[in-house]
Amino acid sequence: MPIEVRRFGVGHRRPNGPPGTTGVTGQVIHSDARGVISELAFGRNGRIEPHTNPNTTWFIVIEGGGWVVVDDEPLRVAAGEAVLWPPDVPHGAWADRGHMRAFVVELAGPDDAMFRGILEGRAAAIVPGPKVVSRGEGTLTGPEHPPPRDPEAGEPH
């Protein structure tokens, strides 16, 4: 099976966004029934006017910074920050002093918390029956007693 690559960024963007959007270009990276992932580039004074969306959406700033608004509450954002846009709540974004790049991850459907077992630290049993460990088993080794190596398993010597 070949590796699938989606190109985005400079040269792949087009004007994008809901009505009233200005100075923003973007590219859809993935879209299916589970959700949409897009990259957006805001020029100086680029903006997405407040609007609503029926899906939970994450606005993930990866470069530059600007502002987001959620339910009439503005907040300054910068690279390395992600803002939740809840479903059916007015939200928007803009870059005032410079540029901003962001990934937008829109999740379709209801929250699936009840199906996320392992993500919350629960593990399914591999074999039937309870397996309870009351405390850790084993020992730590220091440099004077290194653990045995298995060169046949590709481990270093």
Protein Blocks (a to p, Z undefined) as FASTA:
>chain_A
ZZddddedehiacceddehiahiacddfbdcfkbccddddddehiacdddddfbdcdddd
fehcddddeehiacdddehiacdddehiacddddfklccdddddddedjdfklmmmmmno
pacdfbgcidddfbdcdddddfklccdddfknopaZZ
